Amino acid sequence: MPSCALLLAALLPVPVSAQGQATSCCCTLGEVRTNIDRIDDQILRLMAERSRYVAQAGRFKTSAASVRDEARIHQILTRIREKAAREGVEPDVAEATFRAMVEGFTTEESRQVRR
């Protein structure tokens, strides 16, 4: 008897990202969640790396007031929206996600600069 994945693969088109990368077809909600957790783990590792660079940026800032750079935030969000559209991600979702991340790191960087 063929597996669920083989049956689905034969019946359904494989979802493909804007960059042409196939997304694996899942047979159960559990498989979907396992893949989402795997991706979340990768995102978290990248956030940790980003955090280390944010800490380095703090060395170049002399006051908490110099931490928040509206022009830089605008530059980041504009770039992310453009890339999101090319990657097949809703730009509003990408912007909201990055805005929250930038805000969190900015708050942490402000605390570090005050020390």
Distance bins in CASP14 RR format, pairs under 12 A and 6 or more apart:
PFRMAT RR
TARGET T0000
AUTHOR 0000-0000-0000
RMODE 2
METHOD distances of the structure
MODEL  1
1 7 0 0 0 0 1 0 0 0 0 0 0
2 8 0 0 0 0 1 0 0 0 0 0 0
2 9 0 0 0 0 1 0 0 0 0 0 0
2 10 0 0 0 0 1 0 0 0 0 0 0
2 11 0 0 0 0 0 1 0 0 0 0 0
2 27 0 0 0 0 0 1 0 0 0 0 0
3 9 0 0 0 0 1 0 0 0 0 0 0
3 10 0 0 0 0 0 1 0 0 0 0 0
3 25 0 0 0 0 0 1 0 0 0 0 0
3 27 1 0 0 1 0 0 0 0 0 0 0
3 28 0 0 0 0 0 1 0 0 0 0 0
3 31 0 0 0 0 0 1 0 0 0 0 0
4 10 0 0 0 0 0 1 0 0 0 0 0
4 11 0 0 0 0 0 1 0 0 0 0 0
4 12 0 0 0 0 0 1 0 0 0 0 0
4 25 0 0 0 0 1 0 0 0 0 0 0
4 26 0 0 0 0 1 0 0 0 0 0 0
4 27 1 1 0 0 0 0 0 0 0 0 0
4 28 1 0 0 1 0 0 0 0 0 0 0
4 31 0 0 0 0 1 0 0 0 0 0 0
5 11 0 0 0 0 0 1 0 0 0 0 0
5 12 0 0 0 0 0 1 0 0 0 0 0
5 14 0 0 0 0 0 1 0 0 0 0 0
5 24 0 0 0 0 1 0 0 0 0 0 0
5 25 1 0 0 1 0 0 0 0 0 0 0
5 26 0 0 0 0 1 0 0 0 0 0 0
5 27 1 0 1 0 0 0 0 0 0 0 0
5 28 0 0 0 0 0 1 0 0 0 0 0
5 31 0 0 0 0 1 0 0 0 0 0 0
6 12 0 0 0 0 0 1 0 0 0 0 0
6 25 0 0 0 0 1 0 0 0 0 0 0
6 27 0 0 0 0 1 0 0 0 0 0 0
7 25 0 0 0 0 1 0 0 0 0 0 0
7 27 0 0 0 0 1 0 0 0 0 0 0
8 14 0 0 0 0 1 0 0 0 0 0 0
8 15 0 0 0 0 0 1 0 0 0 0 0
8 24 0 0 0 0 0 1 0 0 0 0 0
8 25 1 0 1 0 0 0 0 0 0 0 0
8 26 0 0 0 0 1 0 0 0 0 0 0
8 27 1 0 0 1 0 0 0 0 0 0 0
8 28 0 0 0 0 0 1 0 0 0 0 0
8 31 0 0 0 0 0 1 0 0 0 0 0
9 15 0 0 0 0 0 1 0 0 0 0 0
9 22 0 0 0 0 0 1 0 0 0 0 0
9 23 0 0 0 0 0 1 0 0 0 0 0
9 24 0 0 0 0 1 0 0 0 0 0 0
9 25 1 0 1 0 0 0 0 0 0 0 0
9 26 0 0 0 0 0 1 0 0 0 0 0
9 27 0 0 0 0 1 0 0 0 0 0 0
10 25 0 0 0 0 0 1 0 0 0 0 0
11 25 0 0 0 0 1 0 0 0 0 0 0
11 27 0 0 0 0 0 1 0 0 0 0 0
12 22 0 0 0 0 0 1 0 0 0 0 0
12 23 0 0 0 0 0 1 0 0 0 0 0
12 24 0 0 0 0 0 1 0 0 0 0 0
12 25 1 0 0 1 0 0 0 0 0 0 0
12 26 0 0 0 0 0 1 0 0 0 0 0
12 27 0 0 0 0 0 1 0 0 0 0 0
13 22 0 0 0 0 1 0 0 0 0 0 0
13 23 0 0 0 0 0 1 0 0 0 0 0
13 25 0 0 0 0 1 0 0 0 0 0 0
14 20 0 0 0 0 0 1 0 0 0 0 0
14 21 0 0 0 0 0 1 0 0 0 0 0
14 22 1 0 1 0 0 0 0 0 0 0 0
14 23 1 0 0 1 0 0 0 0 0 0 0
14 24 0 0 0 0 1 0 0 0 0 0 0
14 25 1 0 1 0 0 0 0 0 0 0 0
14 26 0 0 0 0 0 1 0 0 0 0 0
15 21 0 0 0 0 1 0 0 0 0 0 0
15 22 1 0 0 1 0 0 0 0 0 0 0
15 23 1 0 1 0 0 0 0 0 0 0 0
15 24 0 0 0 0 1 0 0 0 0 0 0
15 25 1 0 0 1 0 0 0 0 0 0 0
15 26 0 0 0 0 0 1 0 0 0 0 0
15 32 0 0 0 0 0 1 0 0 0 0 0
15 35 0 0 0 0 0 1 0 0 0 0 0
15 88 0 0 0 0 0 1 0 0 0 0 0
16 22 1 0 1 0 0 0 0 0 0 0 0
16 23 1 0 0 1 0 0 0 0 0 0 0
16 24 0 0 0 0 0 1 0 0 0 0 0
16 25 0 0 0 0 0 1 0 0 0 0 0
16 87 0 0 0 0 0 1 0 0 0 0 0
16 88 0 0 0 0 0 1 0 0 0 0 0
17 23 1 0 0 1 0 0 0 0 0 0 0
17 24 0 0 0 0 0 1 0 0 0 0 0
17 84 0 0 0 0 0 1 0 0 0 0 0
17 86 0 0 0 0 1 0 0 0 0 0 0
17 87 1 0 0 1 0 0 0 0 0 0 0
17 88 1 0 0 1 0 0 0 0 0 0 0
17 89 0 0 0 0 1 0 0 0 0 0 0
18 83 0 0 0 0 1 0 0 0 0 0 0
18 84 0 0 0 0 1 0 0 0 0 0 0
18 85 0 0 0 0 1 0 0 0 0 0 0
18 86 1 0 1 0 0 0 0 0 0 0 0
18 87 1 0 1 0 0 0 0 0 0 0 0
18 88 1 0 1 0 0 0 0 0 0 0 0
18 89 0 0 0 0 1 0 0 0 0 0 0
18 90 0 0 0 0 0 1 0 0 0 0 0
19 83 0 0 0 0 0 1 0 0 0 0 0
19 86 1 0 0 1 0 0 0 0 0 0 0
19 87 1 0 0 1 0 0 0 0 0 0 0
19 88 0 0 0 0 1 0 0 0 0 0 0
19 89 0 0 0 0 0 1 0 0 0 0 0
20 86 0 0 0 0 0 1 0 0 0 0 0
20 87 0 0 0 0 0 1 0 0 0 0 0
20 88 0 0 0 0 0 1 0 0 0 0 0
21 87 0 0 0 0 1 0 0 0 0 0 0
21 88 0 0 0 0 0 1 0 0 0 0 0
23 31 0 0 0 0 0 1 0 0 0 0 0
23 32 0 0 0 0 0 1 0 0 0 0 0
23 35 0 0 0 0 1 0 0 0 0 0 0
23 36 0 0 0 0 0 1 0 0 0 0 0
23 39 0 0 0 0 0 1 0 0 0 0 0
23 88 0 0 0 0 0 1 0 0 0 0 0
24 31 0 0 0 0 1 0 0 0 0 0 0
24 32 0 0 0 0 1 0 0 0 0 0 0
24 34 0 0 0 0 0 1 0 0 0 0 0
24 35 1 0 0 1 0 0 0 0 0 0 0
24 36 0 0 0 0 0 1 0 0 0 0 0
24 38 0 0 0 0 0 1 0 0 0 0 0
24 39 0 0 0 0 0 1 0 0 0 0 0
25 31 0 0 0 0 1 0 0 0 0 0 0
25 32 0 0 0 0 0 1 0 0 0 0 0
25 35 0 0 0 0 0 1 0 0 0 0 0
26 32 1 0 1 0 0 0 0 0 0 0 0
26 33 0 0 0 0 1 0 0 0 0 0 0
26 34 0 0 0 0 1 0 0 0 0 0 0
26 35 1 0 0 1 0 0 0 0 0 0 0
26 36 0 0 0 0 1 0 0 0 0 0 0
26 38 0 0 0 0 0 1 0 0 0 0 0
27 34 0 0 0 0 0 1 0 0 0 0 0
27 35 0 0 0 0 0 1 0 0 0 0 0
28 34 0 0 0 0 1 0 0 0 0 0 0
28 35 0 0 0 0 0 1 0 0 0 0 0
29 35 0 0 0 0 0 1 0 0 0 0 0
29 36 0 0 0 0 0 1 0 0 0 0 0
30 36 0 0 0 0 1 0 0 0 0 0 0
30 37 0 0 0 0 1 0 0 0 0 0 0
30 38 0 0 0 0 0 1 0 0 0 0 0
31 37 0 0 0 0 0 1 0 0 0 0 0
31 38 0 0 0 0 0 1 0 0 0 0 0
32 38 0 0 0 0 0 1 0 0 0 0 0
32 39 0 0 0 0 0 1 0 0 0 0 0
33 39 0 0 0 0 0 1 0 0 0 0 0
33 40 0 0 0 0 0 1 0 0 0 0 0
34 40 0 0 0 0 0 1 0 0 0 0 0
34 41 0 0 0 0 0 1 0 0 0 0 0
35 41 0 0 0 0 0 1 0 0 0 0 0
35 42 0 0 0 0 0 1 0 0 0 0 0
36 42 0 0 0 0 0 1 0 0 0 0 0
36 43 0 0 0 0 0 1 0 0 0 0 0
37 43 0 0 0 0 0 1 0 0 0 0 0
37 44 0 0 0 0 0 1 0 0 0 0 0
38 44 0 0 0 0 0 1 0 0 0 0 0
38 45 0 0 0 0 0 1 0 0 0 0 0
39 45 0 0 0 0 0 1 0 0 0 0 0
39 46 0 0 0 0 0 1 0 0 0 0 0
40 46 0 0 0 0 0 1 0 0 0 0 0
40 47 0 0 0 0 0 1 0 0 0 0 0
41 47 0 0 0 0 0 1 0 0 0 0 0
41 48 0 0 0 0 0 1 0 0 0 0 0
42 48 0 0 0 0 0 1 0 0 0 0 0
42 49 0 0 0 0 0 1 0 0 0 0 0
43 49 0 0 0 0 0 1 0 0 0 0 0
43 50 0 0 0 0 0 1 0 0 0 0 0
43 97 0 0 0 0 1 0 0 0 0 0 0
43 98 0 0 0 0 0 1 0 0 0 0 0
43 101 0 0 0 0 1 0 0 0 0 0 0
44 50 0 0 0 0 0 1 0 0 0 0 0
44 51 0 0 0 0 0 1 0 0 0 0 0
44 101 0 0 0 0 0 1 0 0 0 0 0
45 51 0 0 0 0 0 1 0 0 0 0 0
45 52 0 0 0 0 0 1 0 0 0 0 0
46 52 0 0 0 0 0 1 0 0 0 0 0
46 53 0 0 0 0 0 1 0 0 0 0 0
46 101 0 0 0 0 0 1 0 0 0 0 0
47 53 0 0 0 0 0 1 0 0 0 0 0
47 54 0 0 0 0 1 0 0 0 0 0 0
47 97 0 0 0 0 0 1 0 0 0 0 0
47 98 0 0 0 0 0 1 0 0 0 0 0
47 100 0 0 0 0 0 1 0 0 0 0 0
47 101 1 0 0 1 0 0 0 0 0 0 0
47 102 0 0 0 0 0 1 0 0 0 0 0
47 104 0 0 0 0 0 1 0 0 0 0 0
47 105 0 0 0 0 1 0 0 0 0 0 0
47 108 0 0 0 0 0 1 0 0 0 0 0
48 54 0 0 0 0 0 1 0 0 0 0 0
48 55 0 0 0 0 0 1 0 0 0 0 0
48 105 0 0 0 0 0 1 0 0 0 0 0
49 55 0 0 0 0 0 1 0 0 0 0 0
49 56 0 0 0 0 0 1 0 0 0 0 0
49 105 0 0 0 0 0 1 0 0 0 0 0
50 56 0 0 0 0 0 1 0 0 0 0 0
50 57 0 0 0 0 0 1 0 0 0 0 0
50 76 0 0 0 0 0 1 0 0 0 0 0
50 98 0 0 0 0 0 1 0 0 0 0 0
50 101 1 0 0 1 0 0 0 0 0 0 0
50 102 0 0 0 0 1 0 0 0 0 0 0
50 104 0 0 0 0 0 1 0 0 0 0 0
50 105 1 0 0 1 0 0 0 0 0 0 0
50 108 0 0 0 0 0 1 0 0 0 0 0
50 109 0 0 0 0 0 1 0 0 0 0 0
51 57 0 0 0 0 0 1 0 0 0 0 0
51 58 0 0 0 0 0 1 0 0 0 0 0
51 101 0 0 0 0 1 0 0 0 0 0 0
51 102 0 0 0 0 0 1 0 0 0 0 0
51 104 0 0 0 0 1 0 0 0 0 0 0
51 105 1 0 0 1 0 0 0 0 0 0 0
51 106 0 0 0 0 0 1 0 0 0 0 0
51 108 1 0 0 1 0 0 0 0 0 0 0
51 109 0 0 0 0 1 0 0 0 0 0 0
51 112 0 0 0 0 0 1 0 0 0 0 0
52 58 0 0 0 0 0 1 0 0 0 0 0
52 59 0 0 0 0 0 1 0 0 0 0 0
52 105 0 0 0 0 0 1 0 0 0 0 0
52 108 0 0 0 0 0 1 0 0 0 0 0
52 109 0 0 0 0 0 1 0 0 0 0 0
52 112 0 0 0 0 0 1 0 0 0 0 0
53 59 0 0 0 0 0 1 0 0 0 0 0
53 60 0 0 0 0 0 1 0 0 0 0 0
53 105 0 0 0 0 1 0 0 0 0 0 0
53 109 0 0 0 0 0 1 0 0 0 0 0
54 60 0 0 0 0 0 1 0 0 0 0 0
54 61 0 0 0 0 0 1 0 0 0 0 0
54 67 0 0 0 0 1 0 0 0 0 0 0
54 69 0 0 0 0 0 1 0 0 0 0 0
54 72 0 0 0 0 0 1 0 0 0 0 0
54 101 0 0 0 0 0 1 0 0 0 0 0
54 102 0 0 0 0 1 0 0 0 0 0 0
54 104 0 0 0 0 1 0 0 0 0 0 0
54 105 1 0 1 0 0 0 0 0 0 0 0
54 106 0 0 0 0 1 0 0 0 0 0 0
54 107 0 0 0 0 0 1 0 0 0 0 0
54 108 1 0 0 1 0 0 0 0 0 0 0
54 109 1 0 1 0 0 0 0 0 0 0 0
54 110 0 0 0 0 0 1 0 0 0 0 0
54 111 0 0 0 0 0 1 0 0 0 0 0
54 112 0 0 0 0 1 0 0 0 0 0 0
54 113 0 0 0 0 0 1 0 0 0 0 0
55 61 0 0 0 0 0 1 0 0 0 0 0
55 67 0 0 0 0 0 1 0 0 0 0 0
55 105 0 0 0 0 1 0 0 0 0 0 0
55 108 0 0 0 0 1 0 0 0 0 0 0
55 109 1 0 0 1 0 0 0 0 0 0 0
55 111 0 0 0 0 0 1 0 0 0 0 0
55 112 1 0 0 1 0 0 0 0 0 0 0
55 113 0 0 0 0 0 1 0 0 0 0 0
55 115 0 0 0 0 0 1 0 0 0 0 0
56 109 0 0 0 0 0 1 0 0 0 0 0
56 112 0 0 0 0 0 1 0 0 0 0 0
57 66 0 0 0 0 0 1 0 0 0 0 0
57 67 0 0 0 0 1 0 0 0 0 0 0
57 68 0 0 0 0 0 1 0 0 0 0 0
57 69 0 0 0 0 1 0 0 0 0 0 0
57 72 0 0 0 0 1 0 0 0 0 0 0
57 105 0 0 0 0 1 0 0 0 0 0 0
57 106 0 0 0 0 0 1 0 0 0 0 0
57 108 0 0 0 0 0 1 0 0 0 0 0
57 109 1 0 0 1 0 0 0 0 0 0 0
57 110 0 0 0 0 0 1 0 0 0 0 0
57 112 0 0 0 0 1 0 0 0 0 0 0
57 113 0 0 0 0 1 0 0 0 0 0 0
58 64 0 0 0 0 0 1 0 0 0 0 0
58 66 0 0 0 0 1 0 0 0 0 0 0
58 67 1 0 0 1 0 0 0 0 0 0 0
58 68 0 0 0 0 0 1 0 0 0 0 0
58 69 0 0 0 0 0 1 0 0 0 0 0
58 105 0 0 0 0 0 1 0 0 0 0 0
58 106 0 0 0 0 0 1 0 0 0 0 0
58 108 0 0 0 0 0 1 0 0 0 0 0
58 109 1 0 1 0 0 0 0 0 0 0 0
58 110 0 0 0 0 1 0 0 0 0 0 0
58 111 0 0 0 0 0 1 0 0 0 0 0
58 112 1 0 0 1 0 0 0 0 0 0 0
58 113 1 0 1 0 0 0 0 0 0 0 0
58 114 0 0 0 0 0 1 0 0 0 0 0
58 115 0 0 0 0 0 1 0 0 0 0 0
59 66 0 0 0 0 0 1 0 0 0 0 0
59 67 0 0 0 0 0 1 0 0 0 0 0
59 109 0 0 0 0 0 1 0 0 0 0 0
59 112 0 0 0 0 1 0 0 0 0 0 0
59 113 0 0 0 0 1 0 0 0 0 0 0
59 115 0 0 0 0 0 1 0 0 0 0 0
60 66 0 0 0 0 1 0 0 0 0 0 0
60 67 0 0 0 0 0 1 0 0 0 0 0
60 69 0 0 0 0 0 1 0 0 0 0 0
60 109 0 0 0 0 0 1 0 0 0 0 0
60 113 0 0 0 0 1 0 0 0 0 0 0
61 67 1 0 1 0 0 0 0 0 0 0 0
61 68 0 0 0 0 1 0 0 0 0 0 0
61 69 0 0 0 0 1 0 0 0 0 0 0
61 72 0 0 0 0 0 1 0 0 0 0 0
61 106 0 0 0 0 0 1 0 0 0 0 0
61 109 1 0 0 1 0 0 0 0 0 0 0
61 110 0 0 0 0 1 0 0 0 0 0 0
61 112 0 0 0 0 1 0 0 0 0 0 0
61 113 1 0 1 0 0 0 0 0 0 0 0
61 114 0 0 0 0 0 1 0 0 0 0 0
62 113 1 0 0 1 0 0 0 0 0 0 0
62 114 0 0 0 0 0 1 0 0 0 0 0
63 109 0 0 0 0 0 1 0 0 0 0 0
63 110 0 0 0 0 1 0 0 0 0 0 0
63 112 0 0 0 0 0 1 0 0 0 0 0
63 113 1 0 0 1 0 0 0 0 0 0 0
63 114 0 0 0 0 1 0 0 0 0 0 0
64 106 0 0 0 0 1 0 0 0 0 0 0
64 107 0 0 0 0 0 1 0 0 0 0 0
64 108 0 0 0 0 0 1 0 0 0 0 0
64 109 0 0 0 0 1 0 0 0 0 0 0
64 110 1 0 1 0 0 0 0 0 0 0 0
64 111 0 0 0 0 1 0 0 0 0 0 0
64 112 0 0 0 0 1 0 0 0 0 0 0
64 113 1 0 1 0 0 0 0 0 0 0 0
64 114 1 0 1 0 0 0 0 0 0 0 0
64 115 0 0 0 0 0 1 0 0 0 0 0
65 106 0 0 0 0 0 1 0 0 0 0 0
65 109 0 0 0 0 0 1 0 0 0 0 0
65 110 0 0 0 0 1 0 0 0 0 0 0
65 113 0 0 0 0 1 0 0 0 0 0 0
65 114 0 0 0 0 0 1 0 0 0 0 0
66 72 0 0 0 0 0 1 0 0 0 0 0
66 106 0 0 0 0 0 1 0 0 0 0 0
66 109 0 0 0 0 1 0 0 0 0 0 0
66 110 0 0 0 0 1 0 0 0 0 0 0
66 113 1 0 0 1 0 0 0 0 0 0 0
66 114 0 0 0 0 0 1 0 0 0 0 0
67 73 0 0 0 0 0 1 0 0 0 0 0
67 102 0 0 0 0 0 1 0 0 0 0 0
67 103 0 0 0 0 0 1 0 0 0 0 0
67 104 0 0 0 0 0 1 0 0 0 0 0
67 105 0 0 0 0 1 0 0 0 0 0 0
67 106 1 0 1 0 0 0 0 0 0 0 0
67 107 0 0 0 0 1 0 0 0 0 0 0
67 108 0 0 0 0 1 0 0 0 0 0 0
67 109 1 0 1 0 0 0 0 0 0 0 0
67 110 1 0 1 0 0 0 0 0 0 0 0
67 111 0 0 0 0 1 0 0 0 0 0 0
67 112 0 0 0 0 1 0 0 0 0 0 0
67 113 1 0 1 0 0 0 0 0 0 0 0
67 114 0 0 0 0 1 0 0 0 0 0 0
68 74 0 0 0 0 0 1 0 0 0 0 0
68 102 0 0 0 0 1 0 0 0 0 0 0
68 103 0 0 0 0 1 0 0 0 0 0 0
68 104 0 0 0 0 0 1 0 0 0 0 0
68 105 0 0 0 0 0 1 0 0 0 0 0
68 106 1 0 1 0 0 0 0 0 0 0 0
68 107 0 0 0 0 1 0 0 0 0 0 0
68 109 0 0 0 0 1 0 0 0 0 0 0
68 110 1 0 0 1 0 0 0 0 0 0 0
68 113 0 0 0 0 0 1 0 0 0 0 0
69 75 0 0 0 0 1 0 0 0 0 0 0
69 76 0 0 0 0 1 0 0 0 0 0 0
69 102 0 0 0 0 0 1 0 0 0 0 0
69 105 0 0 0 0 0 1 0 0 0 0 0
69 106 0 0 0 0 1 0 0 0 0 0 0
69 109 0 0 0 0 0 1 0 0 0 0 0
69 110 0 0 0 0 0 1 0 0 0 0 0
70 76 0 0 0 0 0 1 0 0 0 0 0
70 77 0 0 0 0 0 1 0 0 0 0 0
70 102 0 0 0 0 0 1 0 0 0 0 0
70 106 0 0 0 0 0 1 0 0 0 0 0
71 77 0 0 0 0 0 1 0 0 0 0 0
71 78 0 0 0 0 0 1 0 0 0 0 0
72 78 0 0 0 0 0 1 0 0 0 0 0
72 79 0 0 0 0 0 1 0 0 0 0 0
72 102 0 0 0 0 1 0 0 0 0 0 0
72 105 0 0 0 0 0 1 0 0 0 0 0
72 106 0 0 0 0 1 0 0 0 0 0 0
72 109 0 0 0 0 0 1 0 0 0 0 0
73 79 0 0 0 0 0 1 0 0 0 0 0
73 80 0 0 0 0 0 1 0 0 0 0 0
73 95 0 0 0 0 0 1 0 0 0 0 0
73 98 0 0 0 0 1 0 0 0 0 0 0
73 99 1 0 0 1 0 0 0 0 0 0 0
73 101 0 0 0 0 0 1 0 0 0 0 0
73 102 1 0 1 0 0 0 0 0 0 0 0
73 103 0 0 0 0 1 0 0 0 0 0 0
73 104 0 0 0 0 0 1 0 0 0 0 0
73 105 0 0 0 0 0 1 0 0 0 0 0
73 106 1 0 0 1 0 0 0 0 0 0 0
74 80 0 0 0 0 0 1 0 0 0 0 0
74 81 0 0 0 0 0 1 0 0 0 0 0
74 95 0 0 0 0 0 1 0 0 0 0 0
74 98 0 0 0 0 0 1 0 0 0 0 0
74 99 0 0 0 0 0 1 0 0 0 0 0
74 102 0 0 0 0 0 1 0 0 0 0 0
75 81 0 0 0 0 0 1 0 0 0 0 0
75 82 0 0 0 0 0 1 0 0 0 0 0
75 98 0 0 0 0 0 1 0 0 0 0 0
75 102 0 0 0 0 0 1 0 0 0 0 0
76 82 0 0 0 0 0 1 0 0 0 0 0
76 83 0 0 0 0 0 1 0 0 0 0 0
76 94 0 0 0 0 0 1 0 0 0 0 0
76 95 0 0 0 0 1 0 0 0 0 0 0
76 97 0 0 0 0 0 1 0 0 0 0 0
76 98 1 0 0 1 0 0 0 0 0 0 0
76 99 0 0 0 0 1 0 0 0 0 0 0
76 101 0 0 0 0 1 0 0 0 0 0 0
76 102 1 0 0 1 0 0 0 0 0 0 0
76 103 0 0 0 0 0 1 0 0 0 0 0
76 105 0 0 0 0 0 1 0 0 0 0 0
76 106 0 0 0 0 0 1 0 0 0 0 0
77 83 0 0 0 0 0 1 0 0 0 0 0
77 84 0 0 0 0 0 1 0 0 0 0 0
77 91 0 0 0 0 1 0 0 0 0 0 0
77 92 0 0 0 0 0 1 0 0 0 0 0
77 94 0 0 0 0 1 0 0 0 0 0 0
77 95 1 0 1 0 0 0 0 0 0 0 0
77 96 0 0 0 0 1 0 0 0 0 0 0
77 97 0 0 0 0 0 1 0 0 0 0 0
77 98 1 0 0 1 0 0 0 0 0 0 0
77 99 1 0 0 1 0 0 0 0 0 0 0
77 100 0 0 0 0 0 1 0 0 0 0 0
77 101 0 0 0 0 0 1 0 0 0 0 0
77 102 1 0 0 1 0 0 0 0 0 0 0
77 103 0 0 0 0 0 1 0 0 0 0 0
78 84 0 0 0 0 0 1 0 0 0 0 0
78 85 0 0 0 0 0 1 0 0 0 0 0
78 91 0 0 0 0 0 1 0 0 0 0 0
78 94 0 0 0 0 0 1 0 0 0 0 0
78 95 0 0 0 0 1 0 0 0 0 0 0
78 98 0 0 0 0 0 1 0 0 0 0 0
78 99 0 0 0 0 0 1 0 0 0 0 0
79 85 0 0 0 0 0 1 0 0 0 0 0
79 86 0 0 0 0 0 1 0 0 0 0 0
79 91 0 0 0 0 0 1 0 0 0 0 0
79 94 0 0 0 0 0 1 0 0 0 0 0
79 95 0 0 0 0 0 1 0 0 0 0 0
79 98 0 0 0 0 1 0 0 0 0 0 0
79 102 0 0 0 0 0 1 0 0 0 0 0
80 86 0 0 0 0 0 1 0 0 0 0 0
80 87 0 0 0 0 1 0 0 0 0 0 0
80 89 0 0 0 0 1 0 0 0 0 0 0
80 90 0 0 0 0 0 1 0 0 0 0 0
80 91 1 0 0 1 0 0 0 0 0 0 0
80 92 0 0 0 0 0 1 0 0 0 0 0
80 93 0 0 0 0 0 1 0 0 0 0 0
80 94 1 0 1 0 0 0 0 0 0 0 0
80 95 1 0 0 1 0 0 0 0 0 0 0
80 96 0 0 0 0 0 1 0 0 0 0 0
80 97 0 0 0 0 1 0 0 0 0 0 0
80 98 1 0 1 0 0 0 0 0 0 0 0
80 99 0 0 0 0 1 0 0 0 0 0 0
80 100 0 0 0 0 0 1 0 0 0 0 0
80 101 0 0 0 0 1 0 0 0 0 0 0
80 102 0 0 0 0 1 0 0 0 0 0 0
81 87 0 0 0 0 0 1 0 0 0 0 0
81 88 0 0 0 0 0 1 0 0 0 0 0
81 89 0 0 0 0 1 0 0 0 0 0 0
81 90 0 0 0 0 1 0 0 0 0 0 0
81 91 1 0 1 0 0 0 0 0 0 0 0
81 92 0 0 0 0 1 0 0 0 0 0 0
81 93 0 0 0 0 0 1 0 0 0 0 0
81 94 1 0 0 1 0 0 0 0 0 0 0
81 95 1 0 1 0 0 0 0 0 0 0 0
81 96 0 0 0 0 0 1 0 0 0 0 0
81 97 0 0 0 0 0 1 0 0 0 0 0
81 98 0 0 0 0 1 0 0 0 0 0 0
81 99 0 0 0 0 0 1 0 0 0 0 0
82 88 0 0 0 0 0 1 0 0 0 0 0
82 89 0 0 0 0 0 1 0 0 0 0 0
82 91 1 0 0 1 0 0 0 0 0 0 0
82 94 0 0 0 0 1 0 0 0 0 0 0
82 95 0 0 0 0 0 1 0 0 0 0 0
83 89 0 0 0 0 1 0 0 0 0 0 0
83 91 0 0 0 0 1 0 0 0 0 0 0
83 94 1 0 0 1 0 0 0 0 0 0 0
83 95 0 0 0 0 0 1 0 0 0 0 0
83 98 0 0 0 0 0 1 0 0 0 0 0
84 90 1 0 0 1 0 0 0 0 0 0 0
84 91 1 0 1 0 0 0 0 0 0 0 0
84 92 0 0 0 0 1 0 0 0 0 0 0
84 93 1 0 0 1 0 0 0 0 0 0 0
84 94 1 1 0 0 0 0 0 0 0 0 0
84 95 1 0 0 1 0 0 0 0 0 0 0
84 96 0 0 0 0 0 1 0 0 0 0 0
84 97 0 0 0 0 1 0 0 0 0 0 0
84 98 0 0 0 0 1 0 0 0 0 0 0
85 91 1 0 1 0 0 0 0 0 0 0 0
85 92 0 0 0 0 0 1 0 0 0 0 0
85 93 0 0 0 0 0 1 0 0 0 0 0
85 94 0 0 0 0 1 0 0 0 0 0 0
85 95 0 0 0 0 0 1 0 0 0 0 0
86 94 0 0 0 0 0 1 0 0 0 0 0
87 93 0 0 0 0 0 1 0 0 0 0 0
87 94 0 0 0 0 1 0 0 0 0 0 0
88 94 0 0 0 0 1 0 0 0 0 0 0
89 95 0 0 0 0 1 0 0 0 0 0 0
89 96 0 0 0 0 0 1 0 0 0 0 0
89 97 0 0 0 0 1 0 0 0 0 0 0
89 98 0 0 0 0 0 1 0 0 0 0 0
90 96 0 0 0 0 1 0 0 0 0 0 0
90 97 0 0 0 0 0 1 0 0 0 0 0
91 97 0 0 0 0 0 1 0 0 0 0 0
91 98 0 0 0 0 0 1 0 0 0 0 0
91 99 0 0 0 0 0 1 0 0 0 0 0
92 98 0 0 0 0 0 1 0 0 0 0 0
92 99 0 0 0 0 0 1 0 0 0 0 0
93 99 0 0 0 0 0 1 0 0 0 0 0
93 100 0 0 0 0 0 1 0 0 0 0 0
94 100 0 0 0 0 0 1 0 0 0 0 0
94 101 0 0 0 0 0 1 0 0 0 0 0
95 101 0 0 0 0 0 1 0 0 0 0 0
95 102 0 0 0 0 0 1 0 0 0 0 0
95 103 0 0 0 0 0 1 0 0 0 0 0
96 102 0 0 0 0 0 1 0 0 0 0 0
96 103 0 0 0 0 0 1 0 0 0 0 0
97 103 0 0 0 0 0 1 0 0 0 0 0
97 104 0 0 0 0 0 1 0 0 0 0 0
98 104 0 0 0 0 0 1 0 0 0 0 0
98 105 0 0 0 0 0 1 0 0 0 0 0
98 106 0 0 0 0 0 1 0 0 0 0 0
99 105 0 0 0 0 0 1 0 0 0 0 0
99 106 0 0 0 0 0 1 0 0 0 0 0
100 106 0 0 0 0 0 1 0 0 0 0 0
100 107 0 0 0 0 0 1 0 0 0 0 0
101 107 0 0 0 0 0 1 0 0 0 0 0
101 108 0 0 0 0 0 1 0 0 0 0 0
102 108 0 0 0 0 0 1 0 0 0 0 0
102 109 0 0 0 0 0 1 0 0 0 0 0
103 109 0 0 0 0 0 1 0 0 0 0 0
103 110 0 0 0 0 0 1 0 0 0 0 0
104 110 0 0 0 0 1 0 0 0 0 0 0
104 111 0 0 0 0 0 1 0 0 0 0 0
105 111 0 0 0 0 0 1 0 0 0 0 0
105 112 0 0 0 0 0 1 0 0 0 0 0
106 112 0 0 0 0 0 1 0 0 0 0 0
106 113 0 0 0 0 0 1 0 0 0 0 0
107 113 0 0 0 0 0 1 0 0 0 0 0
107 114 0 0 0 0 0 1 0 0 0 0 0
108 114 0 0 0 0 0 1 0 0 0 0 0
108 115 0 0 0 0 0 1 0 0 0 0 0
109 115 0 0 0 0 0 1 0 0 0 0 0
END
